[in-house]
């Protein structure tokens, strides 16, 4: 059985280990659980790499990830609204200004 170390791409730190279940909630929060069902919820993270050979899962953590995943889900379901797109646009504009 593969038990993963969860590595944050942002800084390379290992944030969890012995993780066997990775899934997203309905609110697009990443749930990481060990074999006993214990674990953590990463509020706004995206899985960017899974390697079964070295048993690592790399996640990218950023506040906009959750909103982006919500929008992508709505777009794929053809239920997105213009205001949801505008919400992401405004958050990206704020990020752009801070660069």
C-alpha positions as CSV (number, residue, x, y, z in Angstrom):
1,X,0.0,0.0,0.0
2,X,1.3,3.5,-0.9
3,X,1.5,5.9,2.0
4,X,2.3,9.4,0.8
5,X,4.3,12.2,2.2
6,X,2.5,15.5,1.5
7,X,4.9,18.2,0.4
8,X,4.0,21.9,0.0
9,X,5.3,23.1,-3.4
10,X,5.3,26.7,-2.0
11,X,8.3,26.1,0.3
12,X,9.2,22.4,0.0
13,X,8.1,21.5,3.5
14,X,6.6,18.2,4.4
15,X,3.3,18.8,6.1
16,X,2.0,15.2,6.5
17,X,3.0,11.7,6.1
18,X,1.5,8.2,5.9
19,X,-1.4,9.5,3.9
20,X,-3.5,6.9,2.0
21,X,-6.6,8.9,1.1
22,X,-6.6,12.2,-0.9
23,X,-9.9,13.6,-1.8
24,X,-11.8,16.9,-2.3
25,X,-14.9,17.9,-0.3
26,X,-17.9,19.4,-1.9
27,X,-16.4,22.7,-1.0
28,X,-13.2,21.9,-2.8
29,X,-11.1,21.5,0.3
30,X,-8.4,18.9,0.1
31,X,-8.8,16.1,2.6
32,X,-5.7,14.0,3.5
33,X,-6.2,10.9,5.7
34,X,-4.0,8.2,7.1
35,X,-4.9,4.5,7.4
36,X,-6.7,5.2,10.7
37,X,-8.9,7.9,9.1
38,X,-7.0,10.7,10.9
39,X,-5.8,13.6,8.9
40,X,-6.2,17.2,7.9
41,X,-8.2,19.4,5.6
42,X,-6.2,21.8,3.4
43,X,-8.6,24.7,2.8
44,X,-7.2,26.0,-0.6
45,X,-4.7,23.5,-2.1
46,X,-4.3,21.9,-5.5
47,X,-2.6,18.5,-6.1
48,X,0.2,19.2,-8.7
49,X,2.2,16.0,-8.6
50,X,1.7,12.4,-7.3
51,X,4.6,10.0,-7.4
52,X,4.0,6.4,-6.3
53,X,7.7,5.5,-6.7
54,X,8.9,7.9,-4.0
55,X,5.5,8.1,-2.3
56,X,5.1,11.8,-2.5
57,X,2.2,14.1,-3.2
58,X,3.0,17.7,-3.9
59,X,0.4,20.3,-3.2
60,X,0.2,24.0,-4.1
61,X,-1.4,26.1,-1.4
62,X,-2.9,29.5,-2.3
63,X,-6.0,31.3,-1.2
64,X,-7.4,31.6,-4.7
65,X,-7.2,27.9,-5.4
66,X,-10.5,27.0,-3.7
67,X,-12.4,29.8,-5.5
68,X,-10.8,28.7,-8.8
69,X,-11.7,25.1,-8.3
70,X,-15.3,26.1,-7.5
71,X,-15.5,28.1,-10.7
72,X,-14.1,25.3,-12.8
73,X,-16.6,22.9,-11.3
74,X,-19.5,25.3,-12.1
75,X,-18.2,25.8,-15.6
76,X,-18.0,22.1,-16.2
77,X,-21.6,21.7,-15.0
78,X,-22.7,24.7,-17.1
79,X,-24.0,26.4,-14.0
80,X,-21.5,29.2,-13.6
81,X,-22.8,32.7,-13.4
82,X,-21.2,36.0,-14.6
83,X,-20.8,37.1,-11.0
84,X,-18.8,34.0,-10.2
85,X,-16.4,34.8,-13.1
86,X,-16.3,38.4,-12.0
87,X,-15.4,37.3,-8.4
88,X,-12.3,35.4,-9.7
89,X,-11.4,38.3,-12.0
90,X,-11.5,40.8,-9.1
91,X,-9.3,38.5,-6.9
92,X,-6.8,38.2,-9.8
93,X,-6.8,42.0,-10.2
94,X,-6.0,42.4,-6.5
95,X,-3.1,39.9,-6.8
96,X,-1.9,41.7,-10.0
97,X,-1.8,45.1,-8.1
98,X,0.3,43.5,-5.3
99,X,3.0,42.2,-7.7
